[in-house]
């Protein structure tokens, strides 16, 4: 009888420990989720305000999204200066490693890129943000996908460079898909 009790005890103890850990994690999540959401929203607003000639952006809730792999449109904004901001999350080396606001003027030209977060490899992939002259600044004035594809990436940051190109292409496509609605609002 003793052998049976000894063989059941470790799994039961492990199950209890796991249940307690899950409860503690759920409790920590419930306490911090509002603070995390507020911090993320503040980062987005700061990113929008740092775009060139940025006004007060208002979110456009109903818009068409292009269907692309490794890129996701998070939000679409418009300000009183007829500038559109497309919030894009793209895969670089890390899945979802690049989150940026891409400013586009009423003519469909990129006005600038402001990074919300970059979780790429420090020192390599983060060059897309820390050294904008290497790539990000070169997108200013571009209005079509072919011009974006023609830009060279950053040596040593191939995946991050491709991710940023994909983000720009997706932003331009989003603007084109919603151009009438954006300019007529």
ChimeraX attribute file (.defattr): number of C-alpha atoms within 10 A of each C-alpha:
attribute: neighborCount
match mode: 1-to-1
recipient: residues
	/A:1	5
	/A:2	6
	/A:3	7
	/A:4	8
	/A:5	9
	/A:6	10
	/A:7	10
	/A:8	10
	/A:9	11
	/A:10	11
	/A:11	11
	/A:12	11
	/A:13	11
	/A:14	11
	/A:15	12
	/A:16	12
	/A:17	12
	/A:18	12
	/A:19	12
	/A:20	12
	/A:21	12
	/A:22	12
	/A:23	12
	/A:24	12
	/A:25	12
	/A:26	11
	/A:27	11
	/A:28	11
	/A:29	12
	/A:30	11
	/A:31	11
	/A:32	10
	/A:33	11
	/A:34	11
	/A:35	11
	/A:36	12
	/A:37	11
	/A:38	11
	/A:39	12
	/A:40	14
	/A:41	13
	/A:42	13
	/A:43	15
	/A:44	20
	/A:45	15
	/A:46	14
	/A:47	21
	/A:48	28
	/A:49	16
	/A:50	17
	/A:51	20
	/A:52	14
	/A:53	13
	/A:54	20
	/A:55	16
	/A:56	13
	/A:57	19
	/A:58	13
	/A:59	13
	/A:60	15
	/A:61	9
	/A:62	10
	/A:63	15
	/A:64	14
	/A:65	18
	/A:66	18
	/A:67	12
	/A:68	13
	/A:69	10
	/A:70	14
	/A:71	25
	/A:72	21
	/A:73	22
	/A:74	13
	/A:75	17
	/A:76	26
	/A:77	19
	/A:78	23
	/A:79	17
	/A:80	11
	/A:81	13
	/A:82	18
	/A:83	27
	/A:84	31
	/A:85	32
	/A:86	27
	/A:87	26
	/A:88	25
	/A:89	27
	/A:90	27
	/A:91	23
	/A:92	27
	/A:93	19
	/A:94	16
	/A:95	14
	/A:96	19
	/A:97	21
	/A:98	27
	/A:99	25
	/A:100	28
	/A:101	32
	/A:102	27
	/A:103	29
	/A:104	28
	/A:105	19
	/A:106	14
	/A:107	13
	/A:108	20
	/A:109	18
	/A:110	25
	/A:111	22
	/A:112	22
	/A:113	27
	/A:114	23
	/A:115	23
	/A:116	22
	/A:117	19
	/A:118	23
	/A:119	17
	/A:120	23
	/A:121	15
	/A:122	10
	/A:123	11
	/A:124	16
	/A:125	26
	/A:126	20
	/A:127	23
	/A:128	25
	/A:129	22
	/A:130	15
	/A:131	12
	/A:132	15
	/A:133	11
	/A:134	16
	/A:135	19
	/A:136	22
	/A:137	16
	/A:138	15
	/A:139	21
	/A:140	17
	/A:141	16
	/A:142	19
	/A:143	21
	/A:144	16
	/A:145	16
	/A:146	10
	/A:147	12
	/A:148	19
	/A:149	14
	/A:150	9
	/A:151	13
	/A:152	14
	/A:153	20
	/A:154	18
	/A:155	11
	/A:156	12
	/A:157	20
	/A:158	16
	/A:159	18
	/A:160	28
	/A:161	25
	/A:162	19
	/A:163	28
	/A:164	30
	/A:165	24
	/A:166	25
	/A:167	29
	/A:168	31
	/A:169	23
	/A:170	27
	/A:171	31
	/A:172	25
	/A:173	21
	/A:174	19
	/A:175	28
	/A:176	16
	/A:177	15
	/A:178	15
	/A:179	17
	/A:180	10
	/A:181	12
	/A:182	20
	/A:183	14
	/A:184	7
	/A:185	8
